[in-house]
Amino acid sequence: EFSFEGKKVTIGGPRDATALGIEIVYQDLALCDNLDIVHNMFLGREEKSAMTLDESKMESMAKKTLESLSVRTVKSIRQKVESLSGGQRQTVAIARAVLWNSKVVILDEPTAALGVAQTEQVLKLVRSLADKGLAVIVISHNLNDVFQVADNIAAMYLGTMAAQVEKSKVSQSDVVRLITTGASEKVS
């Protein structure tokens, strides 16, 4: 059982979460290499007019979303995802989550397979989402990344919450101790 926006809710699966405005970007990104950026952003939620896909509406919405996120590394929103770098793919997956007026975006290991420059690009995007008022949850083992973008940190030990703390009140070594021992007595 969860509480969301002050109400008790039951989330039985991804569709329930989506209906509440919670979007998840999984570590594997769930993108289709053979489709372009627009079709990936609308996968499973295509805009239709009469009996056909409303290509112009989808393109316009995708372009607007990418522009709102200050994405400038993509040459064309009609290029196939297979031609994108890891950072660009992650950006498309995050943009897909934001497109639906989400209230919370959960990112599972968003920088796990990225190089230094691509990681920086994705972390900048994550921080900009938070700065715009969107709740962003980053699940990561990379504490350098976490400390760059987090306001608050929740540390888990053996599947149990060890502590929830403000980033400004802990060091990376405090968080490592929480993760590896569950000991929270020295952390406020």
QUIKAWO-V638555 format. One record per run of one state. SS is the DSSP state (h for helix, s for strand, l for the rest). FROM is the first residue (numbers start at 1). TO is the last residue. If there is no record, write none. Layout:
SS;FROM;TO  SS;FROM;TO
This chain:
l;1;1  s;2;4  l;5;6  s;7;9  l;10;13  h;14;20  l;21;21  s;22;25  l;26;35  s;36;36  h;37;41  l;42;47  s;48;49  l;50;51  s;52;53  l;54;54  h;55;68  l;69;79  s;80;80  h;81;83  l;84;85  h;86;99  l;100;103  s;104;108  l;109;115  h;116;131  l;132;134  s;135;139  l;140;142  h;143;149  l;150;151  s;152;157  l;158;159  s;160;166  h;167;169  l;170;171  h;172;181  l;182;188
